[in-house]
Amino acid sequence: MKNSAYILDWTMNDYDNLKFKLKNSGFEFEKAEKEHIRVTVPFNKIDSFVDIVQVHLNAPQNYVDVQFPDEKKSIVIFQAKKFVITNDKENEKVKEWAISIGLPTEQADWKTSY
């Protein structure tokens, strides 16, 4: 699904509150598998989405990524930072940073849309 974020329930604090905030902010989402959800994120609402997600991520190395193929951008959201990735060099720097804060190397595998 284009412009969507896949949110794993186990990476979030107060998951019910997260879903409540997303719904009240006008984001559409659907249950993906187990309790995970897939959220549609319009590009013009990325900042609002980031604000909601960052508060709920339960560890510094957990992340949510969103692909924007039309804009040729990938957004990767961590507790402390949001990265806008537009090329391989930026992507490698983000992966290095994420691994340095504790993300296992094999989990630094988000999709890219540039």
C-alpha positions in Angstrom: 0.0 0.0 0.0 1.4 3.4 -1.1 2.2 6.0 1.6 1.6 3.5 4.4 3.3 2.7 7.7 3.3 -0.7 9.2 3.3 -0.3 13.0 4.2 -3.3 15.2 2.2 -3.3 18.4 5.2 -4.6 20.5 7.3 -1.5 19.5 4.8 0.9 21.0 3.8 2.2 24.5 0.1 2.5 25.2 -1.0 1.1 21.8 -4.7 1.8 22.3 -3.9 5.5 23.0 -1.7 5.5 19.8 -4.6 4.2 17.7 -7.0 6.7 19.4 -4.7 9.6 18.6 -4.2 8.4 15.0 -8.0 8.1 14.5 -8.7 11.5 16.1 -6.0 13.1 13.8 -7.8 11.8 10.7 -5.4 8.9 9.9 -6.9 5.8 8.3 -5.6 2.5 9.5 -6.5 -1.2 9.3 -5.5 -4.2 11.2 -2.7 -6.0 9.4 -1.9 -9.1 11.3 -2.1 -9.9 15.0 -2.6 -6.5 16.6 -0.3 -4.7 14.1 -1.8 -1.9 12.0 -1.1 -0.4 8.6 -1.7 3.4 8.6 -2.2 5.5 5.5 0.0 8.6 5.8 -0.7 11.5 3.3 2.6 13.3 2.6 1.2 16.6 3.8 0.4 15.0 7.3 3.8 13.5 7.9 4.8 15.9 10.7 1.6 15.2 12.6 2.2 11.4 12.1 5.8 11.8 13.4 4.6 13.7 16.5 2.1 11.0 17.4 4.4 8.0 16.7 7.6 9.3 18.4 5.7 9.7 21.7 4.6 6.0 21.6 7.8 4.3 20.4 9.0 2.2 23.4 12.7 2.0 22.8 15.3 4.3 21.1 16.1 1.8 18.4 12.5 1.0 17.4 11.3 2.7 14.3 8.4 3.2 11.9 9.1 3.9 8.2 6.8 5.4 5.5 7.4 5.3 1.8 6.5 8.2 -0.5 7.2 6.9 -4.0 5.6 10.0 -5.7 7.9 12.3 -3.7 10.9 9.9 -4.0 11.4 9.9 -0.3 11.5 7.4 2.6 10.8 8.6 6.1 12.2 6.7 9.0 11.0 7.7 12.5 12.8 6.9 15.7 12.0 8.2 19.3 14.6 11.0 19.0 14.9 11.6 15.3 13.1 11.6 12.0 15.1 11.0 8.8 14.1 11.9 5.3 16.0 9.7 2.9 16.3 10.5 -0.8 19.4 8.4 -1.8 21.6 5.5 -1.0 24.2 7.5 0.8 21.7 9.0 3.2 20.2 5.6 3.7 23.5 4.1 4.7 24.1 7.0 7.2 20.7 6.4 8.8 21.4 2.6 9.0 24.8 3.3 10.7 23.2 5.7 13.2 20.4 3.2 14.0 22.9 0.4 14.5 25.0 2.6 16.8 22.0 3.1 19.1 21.2 -0.6 19.4 19.2 -1.6 16.3 20.4 -5.1 15.2 22.0 -4.9 11.8 19.5 -7.3 10.3 16.6 -5.1 11.3 18.0 -2.0 9.5 16.2 -3.2 6.4 13.4 -0.6 5.8 12.2 -0.2 2.2 13.2 2.8 0.2 11.3 4.9 -2.4 13.9 7.1 -4.1 
